């Protein structure tokens, strides 16, 4: 095993994230497990959905250290722009900025490759928007739903089957929980619990949080 391979075995990563666009908002959800190389559970209480402004939130997947740093950077950039211009960034501008940061991150020379992916949802004057920021810095807007992380295939199966056009936020929350739960059943890097946030005209709000109790007593 090379030095780089050895490092990768000790990097915290693994997740399943879901984003759903609704007629009255955006729903973002993620599990709470972090693993070492996808094999050992290193943390059971990781927050993977973060508000980055009053009207925008992101989910993170990939290498935890890079994802956390990038989340801090994008929050700082949004605050700086507001201080300088007196205006909030719209969702499209924010997704483009986040894509640029991810693009630079993965191309930076390092013994640990900074592989990170984000889902970004937000509300502005133009409506509700859902973006997928790929590990390569690509930025894609979605008009229905998207999922990312190691358990994305299981989550997509649920979304493809149950998603309906013009879904309301309340129903989308239930759908997001079902999608993450499906990934938790089969993906070893997904588990421990589920957090769900809703972004509406009123702002960003956590609407569901459930932690699994896996301790057996007799």
C-alpha positions in Angstrom: 0.0 0.0 0.0 1.4 3.4 -1.0 1.5 6.4 1.3 -1.4 8.0 -0.5 -3.5 4.8 -0.2 -2.7 4.6 3.5 -3.9 8.2 4.0 -7.1 7.6 2.2 -7.9 4.7 4.6 -7.9 7.2 7.5 -9.9 10.0 5.9 -13.4 10.6 7.2 -15.9 10.3 4.4 -19.1 8.6 3.2 -22.7 9.9 3.2 -26.0 10.1 1.3 -27.5 13.5 0.6 -30.8 14.4 -1.0 -32.3 17.6 -2.5 -35.9 18.0 -3.6 -37.4 21.0 -5.4 -41.0 21.7 -4.4 -43.7 24.1 -5.5 -43.3 26.0 -2.2 -39.6 25.5 -1.4 -36.6 23.2 -1.3 -35.9 20.2 0.9 -32.3 19.1 1.8 -31.5 16.0 3.8 -28.5 13.9 4.8 -27.5 11.1 7.2 -25.2 11.5 10.1 -22.4 8.9 9.7 -18.7 9.5 9.0 -16.4 6.6 8.1 -12.7 5.9 7.7 -12.3 4.7 4.2 -15.9 3.5 4.1 -15.1 0.6 6.5 -15.0 1.9 10.1 -17.6 4.3 11.6 -15.6 7.2 13.0 -18.4 9.5 14.0 -22.2 9.0 14.5 -23.3 12.6 15.0 -22.0 14.5 11.9 -24.0 17.5 10.7 -24.1 17.4 6.9 -26.7 20.1 6.1 -25.7 23.7 6.8 -27.4 27.0 6.3 -24.9 29.4 4.7 -27.2 32.4 4.6 -30.7 33.3 5.6 -32.2 31.8 2.4 -29.6 29.3 1.2 -28.4 25.9 2.6 -26.0 23.2 1.4 -25.4 19.5 2.0 -21.9 18.1 2.0 -20.4 14.7 0.9 -16.9 13.5 0.5 -13.8 14.2 2.5 -15.1 15.8 5.7 -12.2 18.2 6.3 -12.3 19.7 2.8 -16.1 19.9 2.9 -16.1 21.7 6.3 -13.5 24.2 5.1 -15.3 24.9 1.9 -18.5 25.5 3.8 -16.8 28.0 6.0 -15.3 29.7 3.0 -18.6 30.1 1.1 -20.3 31.5 4.2 -17.5 34.0 4.7 -17.6 35.1 1.0 -21.4 35.7 1.2 -21.0 37.8 4.3 -18.2 39.8 2.7 -20.3 40.5 -0.4 -23.2 41.7 1.7 -20.9 44.0 3.8 -19.4 45.5 0.6 -22.5 45.8 -1.5 -25.3 45.8 0.9 -27.0 43.1 -1.1 -27.5 39.4 -0.6 -26.2 37.0 -3.3 -28.8 35.2 -5.3 -28.9 31.4 -5.5 -27.4 31.2 -9.0 -24.4 33.5 -8.0 -23.8 31.4 -4.9 -23.8 28.1 -6.7 -21.3 29.5 -9.3 -19.0 30.7 -6.5 -19.2 27.4 -4.7 -18.4 25.5 -7.9 -15.3 27.7 -8.4 -14.1 26.9 -4.9 -14.6 23.2 -5.4 -12.9 23.3 -8.8 -9.8 25.0 -7.2 -9.8 22.6 -4.3 -9.7 19.4 -6.2 -6.9 20.7 -8.5 -4.7 21.8 -5.6 -1.6 19.6 -5.1 -1.9 17.5 -1.9 -1.2 14.0 -0.7 -4.9 13.8 0.2 -7.2 14.4 -2.7 -10.0 16.9 -1.7 -13.0 15.1 -3.2 -16.1 17.0 -2.1 -19.6 17.3 -3.5 -22.4 19.6 -2.5 -26.2 20.1 -3.0 -27.3 23.7 -2.7 -30.8 24.9 -2.3 -32.2 28.4 -1.9 -34.9 30.9 -2.4 -34.6 34.4 -4.0 -36.6 36.9 -6.0 -36.6 34.5 -9.0 -38.1 31.6 -7.0 -36.7 28.3 -5.6 -33.5 26.7 -6.9 -31.7 23.4 -6.5 -28.1 22.9 -7.6 -25.7 20.0 -7.7 -22.0 21.0 -7.3 -20.0 18.0 -8.5 -16.6 16.9 -7.2 -15.0 18.4 -10.3 -16.6 21.9 -9.7 -19.4 21.4 -12.2 -22.6 23.2 -11.4 -25.9 21.7 -12.6 -29.4 23.0 -11.8 -32.2 20.5 -11.1 -35.9 21.0 -11.6 -37.0 18.0 -9.6 -34.6 16.2 -7.3 -31.0 15.1 -7.0 -28.9 12.9 -4.6 -25.2 12.6 -3.9 -22.8 10.5 -1.9 -22.0 6.8 -1.6 -25.6 5.8 -1.1 -27.0 7.8 -4.1 -28.1 4.8 -6.1 -30.5 3.5 -3.4 -31.8 7.1 -2.8 -32.4 7.6 -6.5 -34.5 4.4 -6.6 -36.9 5.8 -4.1 -37.0 9.3 -5.6 -37.5 7.9 -9.1 -40.4 5.9 -7.9 -42.2 8.2 -5.5 -41.5 11.8 -6.7 -44.4 13.7 -8.0 -44.4 17.1 -9.8 -45.6 20.1 -7.7 -44.8 18.3 -4.5 -45.3 20.3 -1.3 -42.6 20.8 1.3 -44.4 18.7 3.9 -44.6 15.7 1.5 -41.1 16.2 0.2 -39.7 16.0 3.8 -41.3 12.5 4.1 -39.9 11.5 0.7 -36.4 12.7 1.6 -36.5 10.6 4.8 -37.6 7.5 2.8 -34.7 8.1 0.3 -32.1 8.5 3.0 -33.5 5.5 4.9 -33.2 3.3 1.8 -29.5 4.2 1.6 -29.0 3.5 5.3 -30.3 -0.1 4.7 -27.7 -1.0 2.1 -24.8 1.5 2.1 -22.2 0.9 4.8 -21.1 4.5 4.8 -24.6 5.9 5.4 -26.3 5.7 8.8 -26.9 6.8 12.4 -29.7 9.3 11.7 -31.3 11.8 9.4 -31.4 15.6 9.3 -33.8 17.5 7.0 -34.0 21.2 6.3 -36.6 23.2 4.4 -35.9 26.4 2.5 -39.0 28.5 2.0 -39.9 32.1 1.6 -39.6 32.4 5.4 -35.9 31.2 5.3 -34.0 28.1 6.2 -35.3 25.8 9.0 -34.5 22.3 10.3 -37.8 20.4 10.1 -36.8 16.9 11.0 -34.0 15.3 13.0 -33.9 11.6 14.1 -31.0 9.7 15.5 -31.0 5.9 15.5 -30.5 3.9 18.7 -28.4 0.9 17.8 -27.5 -0.1 21.3 -28.9 -3.5 22.4 -29.5 -4.1 26.1 -30.7 -7.2 27.9 
